[in-house]
Amino acid sequence: MTQQRALPTPPSTETQGLSRRTLGVPALVFMIIAASAPLTVIAGGTPSNFAVTGVVGIPASFLVLGICLAVFAVGYSAMSAHIRNAGAFYAYIAQGLGRAAGVGAAWVALVAYNAMQIGIYGLFGFASASFIGSKIGAEVPWWLTAAVGFLIVGWLGINKVDLSVKVIAVLVGLEFLAVIVFDVVALAVQPEGVSAAGLAPSNLFTAGVGAALAFSIAGFMGFESAAIYSEEAKDPKRSIGRATFIAIAVISLFYAFSAWATTIATGPSQVVAQSQEFGPDLLFVFLSAHAGTVAADITQVLFITSLLAALIAFHNAVARYVFSLGREGVLPKRLGYVSPQSHAPVAGSLVQSALALVMLFIFAIAGIGSELGPLYPVLTFFTWLTNTGAFGLVLLLVLISLAVIGYFRRHGDGHSVWTRIVAPALAAALLGAVFIMIVVNFDVLIGTEGTSPLSWILPAVALVPGVLGVLWGLYLKSARPQVYSGIGSGGSGND
């Protein structure tokens, strides 16, 4: 037996790879929902959506988007039964639209998932520092508590994936409990009675519908991540599709109900005004007034842990993308290194942690003396990066829909016309419309007034790597054809 060196070249996936048959459907659903962060969306995203857009029908937006994503999942889930690769988007687009396009998609995915993950540190740092500071009566730097979260995420990332799943399952369960408590109290208080105004289509399809849908789609980001764990799933041919559909249903219905409960808590006529007054504190202010300070404090703690769960989920997604690209030689092969003990993609995890640490340092230094005060990490670090990530991921959803059609032109046996063509074409059109809404309203999403360079710089951060990735793929085609021929086929069991 060969003695292992300090930094070995990764062996083949048959001898050393990710954990096989580790994750069942419940584990996959928890990982998806953790990335979507239910308490973060209801406490932070929903009031912000009401406040910025002035649209009362935000609850209905989650139902509309849930239907769109369910249509997308028809072809996506069918494709997942054929392709099992930790670089999900990368592999799907490579096999559906061409290998060079797959490399471009991989680079967009790396930027988008990293932006989502790293940006959350800004809100996590602010929320945890603010809560701790209020209890000890002293100011706590946001970057200090963010650094503590960074250490926890990094440690879990290099350990067995089922450890992350266990942590996430507890945190997500507590998130749901906290939101359910809010929903129950809201329905008990109901200052204007029980009203269906928040669910009425006429209150959604108004002048602000584009911005409302652009805001709400961010709450679903991560729903597609089950395919990233396809090599670690117990029954990948069935569990990926099942987990995706279950997650979409749970997320859309739960978000819609809880956003509707928010309108009941304040009254539909006051929900916009109170969201503008309190912002992300609306839920906590309401609970403090109607359920007591202890309930509000517990919910704030769970809000912080919901952000931690999202950080863990997105970190795992990035690590597996890096692993997949390293394994196939699209990135340096050492990045495909997997621990023989934990079967974790250690190299990918460390790369993601290193990038997060650099960005934390940059924004911590840049924020010294900022006129934005304590809200600096939320209004810059969190807002800029997470919206950039959502921009990139929605673009990838459109490309995936087209890739499904391309893939099933060659592998369509056993699938209906609805699965092969109609559903993915409809999904491409619907999600393409949402993507256009994000582009048109990007200045609103990042909180800039008028024309701002950030309105095109941040989308370019997601798009330019995609173009460079395509060029890199074409270079591999001519200079390293052996590597090029294996693009998108790294997972065992692929067609």
N, C-alpha and C positions, 0 to 999 in steps of 0.2 A: 504494500500500500504506500502511495506517495505521501510524504510528509507535507502538511499544509503550510504554506508561507504566510507572511503577515498580510499581504494584499494579493490574494490569488486571483488569477483569471477565472471567471465563473465557469464551472463545469456545465455540461449540458443539462437541460431541464429534466432529463430522465433520471439523472443521478442526484442532482441537487437543485431544487427549485423551491417555489412557494409551497406552503402546506397544502396537501391534496385532501379533498373531501372533508374540510373542516367546518364550513359554514352552511347551515341550513337556511330555509326561507325566513324564519323569524330573525335570525342573526343578520341576514341581508337587509331585511326591512328596517331593523334598528339602525344599521349603518346609513341607509338612505335617509331616514327621518332625522337622524342626528345631523347630517350635513344641511338639511333644510331648517333645522333649529326652530321648532314650533313656538317656544316661548319668546324667542328673539323676534320672530315675525309678528306675533300678536302684540307683544309689548312695545317693540321698537318700530317695525316696518309698517304695521297697519295704521297707527296714529300718524306717522309721518306721511303716509299716503293720503289720509283724510286731509291733513293740514296743507300739504303742498298742492294737491289737485282740486280740493274743494268738492270732490265727488262723494255723495252719500252712498252710492251703490258699490262700494269697495267689496263687500261680502260677495256680491254677484260675480265680481271679476275672478274670484278663485274658482267658482263653478265653471265659468266660461273657459278659463285656462286649463282646468282639470279635464274638460272634454277634449280640448286641443291636444293635450299631452297623452290622453288615452288613445286618441287616433294615431299619434306618433308611435306609441308603444306597440301597436299591432305589428308593424313591420320590424321594429327594433327588437322585439321579443322573439319573433320568428328567426331573425338573423342570429340572435344569441344562441339558438339551438345548434347552429352550424359552426360558429366561430367562438373559440374560447381562448382569450388572450387578455392579459392584464392591461394592455394598452388599448382599451375597448374602442374608443372613437378612432384612434389611429389604425387599428386593424380593420375595422368596418369600412372606413373610407378607402383604405388601401386596396381592399378586395372588391369594393363596389365602384370606385371612381378612378382607380389607378394608384400605383405605388408612390409616385411622386406627390400626388395629392394627399396620400396618407401621411407622408412625412410632414407636409405643410400643416395638415390637421393636427398632427402630434405636437408640433411646436406651438400652435395656437392653444391646444389643450393644456400644455405645460404652463404657458403664460396665464391662461384663464384660471386654472385650478390653483396655481401659486398665488395669483392676485386675490382670489376669494379667501384662501387660507390666511395669507399674511395680513390682509386688510382687517380680518376679524380681530387680530391682536389689538388694533386700535380701540375698538369698542370694548373688548374684554379688559384691556388695561384701564380705560376710563371708568367702566362700571365697577370693577373690583376696587380700584383706588378710591373712587368716590364713596363707596359703601364702607370700606374700612376706615377711611378718614372721618366719616360722619360718626362712627362708633368710638373712635379713640380721641377725637377732638384735635386732630393734627392733619396737616396736608401730606398726602402720600403721592409720590410721583407715579404717573400712569405707566411709565416704562418699567418701573420696578415690579409691579404686579404682573405686567405683561411678560416680563422675564421669567417669573415663577411659572406662569402658564406654559411658556416656551420649554422649560426644563421638563415639565410633566409630559407634554406632547412628544418631545424628542425621545424621552425614555421609553414611552409606550411604543413609539414607532420602530424601535429596534428589537422589540420583544414579540412573542407570538401574537398573531392577529386575534386569537380568541380572547386574549387578555384585554385588548382594546374593546372587543365586542362586549365583554362583561361590564367594563366600566361604562361604556356608552349605553348599554341596556338599562342600567340603574339610573343614569342621568336623564335619559329620554323618558323613562317611566315617571320620574319626578316632575319633569317638564309638563307632561300631560296632566298630571294631578294638579299642578299649580294653575294651569289654564282652566281646567274644569272647575276649580274652586271659584275663580273669577267669573266664569260663565254662570254658575249657580247664583252667586251674589248679585250679579247684574240682573238676572231674571227676577230676583226677589225685590230689588230696588225699583226698577222700571219707572222712572219719574214721569214718562209720557205714555206709559202702558206698553204692551207688546205690539210692535208694529213690524210689518213686512217691508218697510221703506228701503232698508238696506239691501234687500234681495230683489227689488223691482227692477226689471231691465231698463225702464225709463229713467231711473236714477243712475244707471251706469253709462248708457249710451248717450252721453251729453258731450259738451265741448271738450271736457277733460278726459275722455275715455282713453285716448292714446297714452297719456302720462300715467293714468291709473293702471292700465295693463302692463306698461313698462315697469312700474314699481312692483306690481304683484308677481310678475314672472320670476323676479329675483328670489321670492320666497320658496320657489320650487327647485332652485338650483341644487343639484345633488341627487335629484330623483332618478337620474340615469346611471348612477354609479354602481348599481348591482353588477353590471357587466364587467366592471373593473376587477371584481372578485371571482370571475367565472372559473379561473384556474384553481380556486380554493373552495368552490362550492361543492356540496355533497352530490347534487344531481343537476349539473349545469344545463342540461337540455331542457329541464322543466323549471328549476328553481329561479333562474334569472328572470324569466318572463313573469312568473307568479309574483315574485317579490316586487317587480316594477309596477305591475298593475295594482297590487295591494297598496303599495306606498302612494301611488298617485291618488287612489280613491281615499285613503285615510287623510292624506295631506289636504286635498282640495275640500273635502267635506268638513274636516275639523277646522281648517282655516276659515271657511265660509261661515260656519256656525259661530265661531268665536269672534270673528269680525262683526257678525250680526249682533252678537251679545254686547259688543262694544257700543253699537248704536243704541241698544236698549239701556245700557248702563247710564248713558248721558242723555238719552232722548235723541231721536233722529235730527231734530231741529238744532241741537246743540253740539253734535259730535264733531263737526268741522271746527267750530269756534274753540271748543275745549281741547281738541287735538293741537290747534295752533297755539293755545296758551301753555299746555303742559308737555306736548311732544311725547317722547318715549317714557316720561314719568306719569302719563295719564293713568295707566293700569295701577301703578303703585299708589298714586294719590287717591284713586277710587277705593282701593282695598283698605288703605289706612283709615279712610273716613267711614267705611261701612263694615269692615271686618276686623279692624284693630291694627295697631302698629306691628304686633308680632306677626300677623298674617302677611302684612306688606313686606316686612323684613325677610321672612322666609322666602317669599316670592322673588325678592331681589337677589337673594343668594342663589336661587334656582335659575334666575336669569343669567347670572354669571356662569354657573355650571353648564347651562345650555350652550353658551358660547364656547366653553371648553370642549364640549362634545363635538361641536361643529369643527373646531380646530383639529381634533383628533381624526375625524372622518376625512376632511380634505387633505390632511397630511398623508394619510394612508393612500389616498387616491394618487397624489403626486408621486409618492415613492414607487408605486407600481407602474406608473407611466415611465419613469426613469429606468426602472428595472427592465421593462419590456423593450425599450429602445436600446439599452445597453446590451441586452441579450442578443439582439439581432444585428448588432454592429452599426446601427444608425448613429448612436452615440458611442463613446469609448466603451469597450467591452467590460472594463472594470466596474462600470456603473450598473452592470447586471449582477453584481455579487450578492449572493443570498447567504445568510448565516446557516451553517450546517446544523446548529443547535435549535434556533428559533424558527428557521425557515422564513425569516423576515427579510425583505429587500433592504438590507442594511445600507448599502451604498446609496440607493435612492433616497432613503430616509435621511441620511446624513447630509446629502446635497440639499434637500429641501430645508432642513434645519439651518444649514449654513446660510442659505439665501434669506430665510426669515430673520436670522440674527443680524445680517447686514442691513436689511431694511428697517428693522427695529432701531438699530443704532443711528441710521441716517435720519429717520423721522424724529427720534428723541433729540438729536442735536439741533435739527431744523426748528423744533418747537420751542426751544429756549427763548423766553421773552415774547412769545407770539401774542398778538393782540386778541386772538381767539380765546385765550385763557384756558380753563380746564377742558373746554370742548374741542380744543385743537385736534387731538387724535381721532375724534369722531368725525369732524367736518372735513378733515383732510385724509389721513391715513385710511380710515375705515371707508368713508364715502367714495373716495377716488378709486381705491383698489377693488372694492367689491363690485362696483358698477362696471369697471373695466372687465372684471371676470365674468359678470353676467352677460355683457356684450359679446364676449368671445364664445361663451357656452351656447348662447342662443343661435349664433351663427353656425356653430358645429351641429346643432340639432337640425338645422335646415339642410346642411350637407349630408348628414346621416340619412335623412329621409330620401334624398336623391341617390345615395349609395345603396339603400335597400333595393330600389328599382333596378340599379345597375347589377347588383349581386344576383338578384333572382332572375335576371335574364338568362343566367347560366346555371342557376341552382334552384329553379322554381318548381321542380317536381314535388307534388304533394301539397302545394300551397295554392289557395284560391286566388282569383284575380283581385279580390278585395285586399288580401294580405300583400300580394306582390306589387300591385300597381296603384289601385285606387286609394287605399289608406295612406301609403307613404307620399303620394302626390298631393293629397289633401293636406297632410301634415306639413309638407314643404310650403304650400301656399299659406296656411294659417300661421305657421311659425315665421315664415318670411314676412308676413304683415306685422307680427309682433316685433321682429327685428327692425323693420323700418320705423316703427313707433319709438323704439329705443334710440335709434339714430337721431330722429327728429327731436326727441325730448331729452337728449343726453345732457344738455345744459341744466335742465330742470332736475334731473336725477342727481347731478353732482353739486347742486346748489349754487351755481354761478349765475350772475345777472348779466343779461346782454350777451354779446359775443365775447367768448373767452378762449384763449389758446388751448385751454384744457379740453374744450369740447371736441377738438380734433387730435390733440396730442395723446390723450388716454385711449381712444379707439385705435389710434395708430400703433400703440404699444401692443395691442392684441393682433392687429392685422399684418404689420410688417414682418414679424417672425414667421407668419404663415407663408408669405411670399418667399422669404429666405429659405424656408423649409422645402418648398417646392423646388427651388433652384438647387438645394443640396441633394434632393432626391434625384434630380436629373444628372447631377455630377456623379452620384453613385452609379447611376445607370451606365455611364460611359467609362468611368474610372475603376469601379469596383462592382462589376456585374454580379458577382457571386453574392455580395451583400444585398444588392438591389433585388435579386430574385427571391430572397427570403423575407422581404419587408411585409409585415402584417401576418406572418404565418408562424410566429413563435410559439403559440400555445398548442399543446397536443390536442388531437381530436378535431382539428379544423378540416373543413372540406378542401 
